[in-house]
Amino acid sequence: VIYPEDIIAKKLIYNNEELKQLSLLKDLLDEQNLKLARERLNEKKLPKGINILLHGAPGTGKTETVFQIAKATGRQIYRVDISNQKSFFFGESEKKIKKIFTNYKTFAKECTQIPILLINEADAILGKRKDINSSNVAQTENSIQNIILEEMENFEGVLICTTNLTNNFDSAFDRRFLFKIELNKPNTSAKAQIWKLKLPKL
């Protein structure tokens, strides 16, 4: 668990289009706005969960962006690195994945605001499902994906996934994200801002 007061505030530089989308996302995660959004989703018989995907090349600030949004909105982060949840024992991975969501729900009940469930480096679980006849590993990975899809369908919190890869993205996941924001490498204007931030005399 990462607490907002433990996150060091940083000024992050984005390209204009990214900045617009992230400002919209931050506004949504303001407590009052989030309550209204969840009420509207509930009225329309849609899942109340806010599922967000941040994708882009390594080093573009996906994880740090989540930290800064959490600090700005006063939300705790329940962080999971999915690569650490894969087990060599058949059947154990599925149990671990279910436990992530169960633990998050329990943790959320203790929080005054809905916390963020951050699944970092989610490349391994968002790819296209494999032919189950190819191997036991493929069957296990498909089972994990099915569990996550089911959990996302019934999710009532704030989920943010980060990934470097979207070329091999499974369409079933694509439909379940309310926000999909790509963080690109900085353009010339953004690079200039970064240099000025680091060297104010420029």
N, C-alpha and C positions, 0 to 999 in steps of 0.2 A: 504494500500500500504506500502511495506517495501522497503526502499532504500538501495542500496549496501553499501553506506558510513555509514549507521547506524548499519550495522551488524558487530559484534565483530569477528575478525579473530580468528579461533580456529584450532588447529591441531587435526584432527580426525583420529582414528586408525581403520583400516579395515583388514579383512583377505585378503590373496593374491588375490584370485579370484575376490572379491568385488572391490579391489583396481584397478585391470586391467579394469573392466567394467566401473567404475566411472571415471577413467582417460580418457577412450575413450569417455564417455559422455561429460566430461568437454571440451575435445578437439573439439567435435562437436559443442558445444555451444559458442566456440570462434567465434566472429562476422564474420570473413572472411570465416571460414569453414562452418558456418551455411548458409551463402549466397550461397555458392557453392552447398551444400546439397539440399537446396530448389530449386535451378535451375535444378538440376538433377531430382528431384522428379517431377517437373513441366514438364520437357521434356518427362518423361515416363507416363505423364497423371495421376500421383498419387497425392493424397492430399499433400499440402505443409507443413501441420502442423507436428510438432515433438511431439508425444505423448509418455510420459514416465511413467512407473509404478515402484515405490519403495515399496517393500513389505517385511514383516518380523515381528518378535515378537516385542512387545512394548519395548521401551528403547534401540533399536539398532541404533538409530540416523538418522531415515529417514528424519524428518523435518529439523534437523540441517544440514544434508547433502545438502538439497536444499538451505538453507541459504548460506552455504559456496561456493557452485557452483555459486550462484547468485553473491556473492561478488567477486569471482575470475574472473568472466566473465563480471562484471559491469552491471548486469541486475537488473531491479526492479522486485519485486514480488507483484503480485495482489493475495492476500491470501483469501481463502474462506474456512470456516469450514462448511461442508455440513450439519452437524447435526442442525445448526442454521437456515437452510433454509426450514426445514419441517414445514408446517403450518397445523393447525387444520382445516382450512377451505378448503373444497374440491375445487380444481382448483387453489388455490393460490400458492401451491408449484410449479406447472408447470410454472407459470408466473415468480416466483422468480428464477428458474433455467435458464430460457431463458434470464432473466435480467443479470445474472452473465456473460454470454457470450457477451451480447450486451455491457455491461459496460466495459468489458475487451477490446473489439474491439475499443471502443471510447478512452479508456486510452492508448492503444497501439499507436494510431495515434499521441499522444502527446510525445511519447518517442523516443529518438534517436536510441535506440536498442530495438529489440523485447523483451518485458517483459515476465516473467514467470507467467503463471496462475497456482497457487498452490491450488489444492483441497485436503485439509488435512483430514485425517480420512474418506476416501471415502468408507468405508466398506458398508455403507447403500445403496449406489447406484450401486455397482459393483457385487452384488449377483445375483444368478439365478432368472429369472423372475418367478412370481407366477401365479397360476391359477386365472384368473380374476373373476371367479365365486365365489371365496372363500370369498371375502369381498370388500368393497369400498376402504379400505386402500391398498389392493393388487393392485387394479385397478389404484389407484393414483401412487403407487410406480412404476408400470410398465410404466405408462405414463411418469414419470420423467426419467426413464431409456431410453425410446425411444427418448426423447428429447435430452438427453446427447449423445446417439449414433449418432443421426443426426448431432448434433453440432460438434462432433469429426470428422465426415466424411468430414465436410466442414471447419474444423478448419485450420487457417493459422499461428498460433502462436506457442508458446512453452507451452505445458500442462504437468504438473507433478502431478500425483495422488499418495498419500501415503495410505497404508492400512495395517492392521494387519492380515487380513483374506484373504486367496486365495482358501481355500478348497471349498468354495461355489461360486466360480468365474463364471460368465456367459461367455460362449465362444464367444459371440458377442463382448464383451469388449476386450477379450484376443487378438483377431485379429487386433484390432485397435491401439495397443501399439507397437511402433517401438522398444522401449527398455523396458525390464522387468528385474529389478535387485533385487535380494533377499539379504537383509541384515540379516546375521545370528548373533547369539550371539558369542562373541569373542572366538577364540580358545586360546590355552595356549600361543602361541607366541604373539598374539595380547594383551592378558591380561598382559603379562610381559611388553610390550611397554607402556600400559596404566599406570601401576604402576610406571615405570621409568619416565613417563611424569609428574605424580603427585608428585613423590618423587625422584628428580634428583640424590640424594646421593646413591640410591640403585645401 
